[in-house]
């Protein structure tokens, strides 16, 4: 069983993320949509982008001070 002081020390430690990967879907529009998108990009307008699916990879991290995936 963990002592209170050890639990408090663990709660105060920080996690540092040094690398983050963001998966974006690859979309291939038809010719008509390509033209509409091209015109929108050329006019420097904002493009609303929605997500269809979220993919999450997880890993069990050992209880050490340093860990590299």
N, CA, C and O atoms as a MOPAC input file, in Angstrom:
PM7 MOZYME 1SCF
protein

 N      0.83900 1    -1.17800 1     0.00000 1
 C      0.00000 1     0.00000 1     0.00000 1
 C      0.88900 1     1.24800 1     0.00000 1
 O      1.92500 1     1.29200 1     0.66300 1
 N      0.46600 1     2.24200 1    -0.74600 1
 C      1.25600 1     3.46000 1    -0.92100 1
 C      1.04100 1     4.41100 1     0.25500 1
 O     -0.08600 1     4.59500 1     0.71400 1
 N      2.13300 1     5.01400 1     0.74100 1
 C      2.03600 1     5.99700 1     1.81200 1
 C      1.49800 1     7.30400 1     1.25100 1
 O      1.59800 1     7.57200 1     0.05300 1
 N      0.92200 1     8.11600 1     2.14100 1
 C      0.34000 1     9.38800 1     1.72700 1
 C      1.38100 1    10.30300 1     1.09100 1
 O      1.08600 1    10.97100 1     0.10000 1
 N      2.57700 1    10.34600 1     1.63500 1
 C      3.62500 1    11.21700 1     1.09500 1
 C      4.01200 1    10.79300 1    -0.32800 1
 O      4.27500 1    11.64200 1    -1.18000 1
 N      4.04600 1     9.47200 1    -0.58400 1
 C      4.35000 1     8.99300 1    -1.93800 1
 C      3.23000 1     9.35200 1    -2.90200 1
 O      3.48500 1     9.75100 1    -4.03800 1
 N      1.99200 1     9.20900 1    -2.44600 1
 C      0.84900 1     9.56200 1    -3.27800 1
 C      0.84900 1    11.05200 1    -3.60200 1
 O      0.58800 1    11.43800 1    -4.74100 1
 N      1.13300 1    11.87500 1    -2.63000 1
 C      1.19600 1    13.32200 1    -2.84400 1
 C      2.30900 1    13.68300 1    -3.82500 1
 O      2.11000 1    14.52700 1    -4.69900 1
 N      3.46900 1    13.06100 1    -3.69200 1
 C      4.58500 1    13.31400 1    -4.60700 1
 C      4.19500 1    12.95100 1    -6.03500 1
 O      4.50400 1    13.68900 1    -6.97000 1
 N      3.51800 1    11.81800 1    -6.20700 1
 C      3.09700 1    11.40200 1    -7.54300 1
 C      2.07400 1    12.36600 1    -8.13600 1
 O      2.08300 1    12.62600 1    -9.33900 1
 N      1.20200 1    12.88800 1    -7.29900 1
 C      0.18800 1    13.82000 1    -7.78600 1
 C      0.80300 1    15.13500 1    -8.24100 1
 O      0.23900 1    15.80900 1    -9.10400 1
 N      1.94200 1    15.51200 1    -7.68300 1
 C      2.57300 1    16.78700 1    -8.01700 1
 C      3.54400 1    16.69100 1    -9.18800 1
 O      3.99600 1    17.72000 1    -9.69000 1
 N      3.87400 1    15.48700 1    -9.63400 1
 C      4.77500 1    15.33800 1   -10.77400 1
 C      4.07100 1    15.73000 1   -12.05900 1
 O      2.84300 1    15.69300 1   -12.13900 1
 N      4.84600 1    16.10400 1   -13.05700 1
 C      4.30100 1    16.54800 1   -14.33500 1
 C      4.60300 1    15.53200 1   -15.41700 1
 O      5.57700 1    14.78300 1   -15.33500 1
 N      3.76100 1    15.51700 1   -16.42100 1
 C      3.97400 1    14.68200 1   -17.59900 1
 C      4.42200 1    15.59400 1   -18.72800 1
 O      3.80000 1    16.62700 1   -18.97500 1
 N      5.50200 1    15.22100 1   -19.42000 1
 C      6.01500 1    16.01200 1   -20.53200 1
 C      5.82200 1    15.21600 1   -21.82000 1
 O      6.34900 1    14.11200 1   -21.95800 1
 N      5.07000 1    15.77600 1   -22.75600 1
 C      4.89700 1    15.16800 1   -24.06700 1
 C      5.87100 1    15.83700 1   -25.01600 1
 O      5.80400 1    17.04700 1   -25.23200 1
 N      6.77600 1    15.05100 1   -25.58200 1
 C      7.76300 1    15.64300 1   -26.47700 1
 C      7.41600 1    15.41400 1   -27.94700 1
 O      7.98300 1    16.06600 1   -28.82300 1
 N      6.50100 1    14.50500 1   -28.22300 1
 C      6.10700 1    14.26100 1   -29.60500 1
 C      4.64600 1    13.84200 1   -29.62200 1
 O      4.22100 1    13.00300 1   -28.82800 1
 N      3.87800 1    14.43300 1   -30.53400 1
 C      2.46300 1    14.14100 1   -30.64300 1
 C      2.12800 1    13.94400 1   -32.11000 1
 O      2.50300 1    14.76200 1   -32.95000 1
 N      1.43300 1    12.87600 1   -32.41900 1
 C      1.02400 1    12.61500 1   -33.80800 1
 C     -0.47200 1    12.83500 1   -33.93600 1
 O     -1.25100 1    12.39500 1   -33.09100 1
 N     -0.86300 1    13.51600 1   -34.99300 1
 C     -2.26900 1    13.78200 1   -35.23200 1
 C     -2.61900 1    13.16300 1   -36.56800 1
 O     -2.07500 1    13.54300 1   -37.60500 1
 N     -3.52300 1    12.21300 1   -36.53500 1
 C     -3.93700 1    11.53100 1   -37.75500 1
 C     -5.05500 1    12.31400 1   -38.43400 1
 O     -6.08600 1    12.59800 1   -37.82300 1
 N     -4.84500 1    12.65500 1   -39.68600 1
 C     -5.86000 1    13.36200 1   -40.46800 1
 C     -6.29700 1    12.46300 1   -41.61700 1
 O     -5.47000 1    11.79700 1   -42.24000 1
 N     -7.59500 1    12.44600 1   -41.89600 1
 C     -8.06700 1    11.60800 1   -43.00400 1
 C     -7.61300 1    12.17400 1   -44.34800 1
 O     -7.45900 1    13.38500 1   -44.50700 1
 N     -7.40600 1    11.29600 1   -45.29100 1
 C     -7.02000 1    11.68900 1   -46.64300 1
 C     -8.28000 1    11.66500 1   -47.50000 1
 O     -8.92300 1    10.62300 1   -47.63200 1
 N     -8.63400 1    12.80500 1   -48.08200 1
 C     -9.88100 1    12.93700 1   -48.83100 1
 C     -9.55800 1    13.17000 1   -50.29800 1
 O     -8.71300 1    14.00100 1   -50.62900 1
 N    -10.23200 1    12.43600 1   -51.17700 1
 C    -10.08200 1    12.61200 1   -52.62500 1
 C    -11.41800 1    13.06800 1   -53.21200 1
 O    -12.28700 1    12.23900 1   -53.48200 1
 N    -11.59200 1    14.38700 1   -53.41400 1
 C    -12.85200 1    14.87700 1   -53.96500 1
 C    -12.93700 1    14.63400 1   -55.47600 1
 O    -11.91900 1    14.47900 1   -56.15100 1
 N    -14.17800 1    14.60600 1   -55.99500 1
 C    -14.34200 1    14.47800 1   -57.44300 1
 C    -13.98400 1    15.81100 1   -58.10900 1
 O    -13.71100 1    16.79400 1   -57.42000 1
 N    -13.98600 1    15.84800 1   -59.43100 1
 C    -13.51800 1    17.03800 1   -60.16500 1
 C    -14.33900 1    18.28500 1   -59.85200 1
 O    -13.78700 1    19.37700 1   -59.72300 1
 N    -15.65600 1    18.12600 1   -59.73000 1
 C    -16.51700 1    19.27400 1   -59.44600 1
 C    -16.18900 1    19.86100 1   -58.06800 1
 O    -16.09900 1    21.07900 1   -57.91900 1
 N    -16.01200 1    19.00800 1   -57.07400 1
 C    -15.67000 1    19.47300 1   -55.72900 1
 C    -14.25300 1    20.02200 1   -55.67500 1
 O    -13.97900 1    20.95500 1   -54.92000 1
 N    -13.33300 1    19.44500 1   -56.48200 1
 C    -11.96300 1    19.96800 1   -56.53600 1
 C    -11.97200 1    21.42200 1   -56.98500 1
 O    -11.26900 1    22.25500 1   -56.41400 1
 N    -12.76100 1    21.72600 1   -58.00000 1
 C    -12.84400 1    23.08400 1   -58.51000 1
 C    -13.41200 1    24.02900 1   -57.45400 1
 O    -12.90900 1    25.13800 1   -57.27100 1
 N    -14.46000 1    23.58600 1   -56.76200 1
 C    -15.05100 1    24.42200 1   -55.71000 1
 C    -14.05000 1    24.64300 1   -54.57400 1
 O    -13.93800 1    25.75400 1   -54.05700 1
 N    -13.32500 1    23.59400 1   -54.18200 1
 C    -12.32200 1    23.73800 1   -53.13800 1
 C    -11.18000 1    24.64700 1   -53.56900 1
 O    -10.68700 1    25.45500 1   -52.78200 1
 N    -10.76300 1    24.51000 1   -54.82200 1
 C     -9.68400 1    25.34200 1   -55.34600 1
 C    -10.08000 1    26.82100 1   -55.28900 1
 O     -9.28000 1    27.67100 1   -54.90000 1
 N    -11.31500 1    27.11400 1   -55.67800 1
 C    -11.78700 1    28.50200 1   -55.64700 1
 C    -11.84700 1    29.02500 1   -54.20900 1
 O    -11.52200 1    30.18400 1   -53.95400 1
 N    -12.25800 1    28.17900 1   -53.28300 1
 C    -12.31800 1    28.57900 1   -51.87800 1
 C    -10.92600 1    28.85000 1   -51.33300 1
 O    -10.72100 1    29.83100 1   -50.61800 1
 N     -9.97500 1    28.00000 1   -51.65900 1
 C     -8.59500 1    28.18200 1   -51.20400 1
 C     -8.00100 1    29.44600 1   -51.81400 1
 O     -7.32300 1    30.21300 1   -51.13000 1
 N     -8.25100 1    29.65600 1   -53.08000 1
 C     -7.73400 1    30.86100 1   -53.74900 1
 C     -8.29700 1    32.14000 1   -53.13700 1
 O     -7.60700 1    33.15900 1   -53.10300 1
 N     -9.53900 1    32.10500 1   -52.65300 1
 C    -10.13500 1    33.29500 1   -52.03800 1
 C     -9.72200 1    33.44900 1   -50.57100 1
 O    -10.13600 1    34.39700 1   -49.90400 1
 N     -8.90800 1    32.51700 1   -50.07200 1
 C     -8.38400 1    32.52300 1   -48.70500 1
 C     -9.49400 1    32.53700 1   -47.66000 1
 O     -9.38300 1    33.20600 1   -46.63300 1
 N    -10.56300 1    31.79300 1   -47.93100 1
 C    -11.65800 1    31.65200 1   -46.97300 1
 C    -11.35400 1    30.52000 1   -46.00100 1
 O    -10.49900 1    29.67500 1   -46.26700 1
 N    -12.05000 1    30.50900 1   -44.88700 1
 C    -11.91600 1    29.43000 1   -43.91100 1
 C    -12.68600 1    28.20900 1   -44.39800 1
 O    -13.73900 1    28.32700 1   -45.02500 1
 N    -12.14500 1    27.04900 1   -44.10000 1
 C    -12.82000 1    25.79900 1   -44.45100 1
 C    -13.23400 1    25.07900 1   -43.17100 1
 O    -12.37800 1    24.72300 1   -42.36100 1
 N    -14.54700 1    24.85700 1   -42.97600 1
 C    -14.95900 1    24.07700 1   -41.81200 1
 C    -14.62100 1    22.60200 1   -42.05100 1
 O    -14.94700 1    22.04800 1   -43.10000 1
 N    -13.97700 1    21.98200 1   -41.08900 1
 C    -13.57100 1    20.58400 1   -41.23900 1
 C    -14.14100 1    19.79400 1   -40.07100 1
 O    -13.87300 1    20.11100 1   -38.91200 1
 N    -14.91800 1    18.77700 1   -40.37300 1
 C    -15.49000 1    17.93000 1   -39.33100 1
 C    -14.79200 1    16.58400 1   -39.30200 1
 O    -14.10900 1    16.20000 1   -40.25100 1
 N    -14.97300 1    15.88200 1   -38.21300 1
 C    -14.36800 1    14.56800 1   -38.05500 1
 C    -15.45300 1    13.50300 1   -38.15300 1
 O    -16.53200 1    13.64800 1   -37.57800 1
 N    -15.15900 1    12.44400 1   -38.88000 1
 C    -16.08500 1    11.32200 1   -38.96900 1
 C    -15.78400 1    10.26800 1   -37.92900 1
 O    -16.69000 1     9.57500 1   -37.46700 1
 N    -14.52800 1    10.13700 1   -37.55500 1
 C    -14.13500 1     9.07800 1   -36.64800 1
 C    -12.90400 1     9.52300 1   -35.86100 1
 O    -12.05300 1    10.24600 1   -36.38000 1
 N    -12.82200 1     9.09900 1   -34.64700 1
 C    -11.64900 1     9.37100 1   -33.83000 1
 C    -10.90900 1     8.06100 1   -33.61700 1
 O    -11.50400 1     7.06800 1   -33.19900 1
 N     -9.63500 1     8.05800 1   -33.90000 1
 C     -8.80500 1     6.87300 1   -33.69600 1
 C     -7.87600 1     7.15900 1   -32.53100 1
 O     -7.21300 1     8.19600 1   -32.49400 1
 N     -7.83100 1     6.25100 1   -31.59600 1
 C     -6.98700 1     6.44800 1   -30.42600 1
 C     -6.14000 1     5.20500 1   -30.20400 1
 O     -6.67000 1     4.10100 1   -30.07500 1
 N     -4.84600 1     5.38000 1   -30.16100 1
 C     -3.93000 1     4.29100 1   -29.82900 1
 C     -3.50700 1     4.47600 1   -28.38900 1
 O     -3.17500 1     5.58400 1   -27.96800 1
 N     -3.51800 1     3.40200 1   -27.64100 1
 C     -3.10600 1     3.51400 1   -26.24500 1
 C     -2.00700 1     2.50000 1   -25.95400 1
 O     -1.84900 1     1.50100 1   -26.65500 1
 N     -1.26500 1     2.78600 1   -24.91100 1
 C     -0.16000 1     1.92300 1   -24.52400 1
 C     -0.06200 1     1.92900 1   -22.99900 1
 O     -0.32100 1     2.94900 1   -22.36100 1
 N      0.30600 1     0.80800 1   -22.42600 1
 C      0.51800 1     0.73900 1   -20.97900 1
 C      1.90200 1     1.30000 1   -20.67500 1
 O      2.90300 1     0.86100 1   -21.24100 1
 N      1.94200 1     2.26000 1   -19.78600 1
 C      3.19700 1     2.92500 1   -19.44400 1
 C      3.67900 1     2.38800 1   -18.09900 1
 O      2.93100 1     2.41500 1   -17.12100 1
 N      4.90900 1     1.90600 1   -18.03800 1
 C      5.43200 1     1.42100 1   -16.76100 1
 C      5.62800 1     2.57900 1   -15.77800 1
 O      5.74300 1     3.73600 1   -16.18400 1
 N      5.66500 1     2.25600 1   -14.49200 1
 C      5.81800 1     3.28800 1   -13.46700 1
 C      7.29600 1     3.61700 1   -13.27900 1
 O      7.93000 1     3.17900 1   -12.31900 1
 N      7.82400 1     4.39200 1   -14.21100 1
 C      9.20700 1     4.84600 1   -14.13500 1
 C      9.22100 1     6.36400 1   -14.34200 1
 O      8.20100 1     6.95300 1   -14.69900 1
 N     10.36100 1     6.98200 1   -14.12000 1
 C     10.45200 1     8.43200 1   -14.31100 1
 C     10.60200 1     8.80200 1   -15.78100 1
 O     10.16100 1     9.87800 1   -16.18500 1
 N     11.21300 1     7.93900 1   -16.59300 1
 C     11.41400 1     8.20600 1   -18.01100 1
 C     10.85300 1     7.06000 1   -18.82900 1
 O     11.01300 1     5.89000 1   -18.48200 1
 N     10.20000 1     7.41000 1   -19.90900 1
 C      9.63500 1     6.37200 1   -20.79300 1
 C      9.62700 1     6.92700 1   -22.21500 1
 O      9.22800 1     8.06900 1   -22.44400 1
 N     10.06500 1     6.11700 1   -23.15100 1
 C     10.06600 1     6.51700 1   -24.56100 1
 C      9.30300 1     5.47100 1   -25.34800 1
 O      9.55300 1     4.27300 1   -25.20900 1
 N      8.38400 1     5.91800 1   -26.16800 1
 C      7.69300 1     5.00300 1   -27.02500 1
 C      8.40600 1     4.95000 1   -28.34900 1
 O      7.98500 1     4.22200 1   -29.24800 1

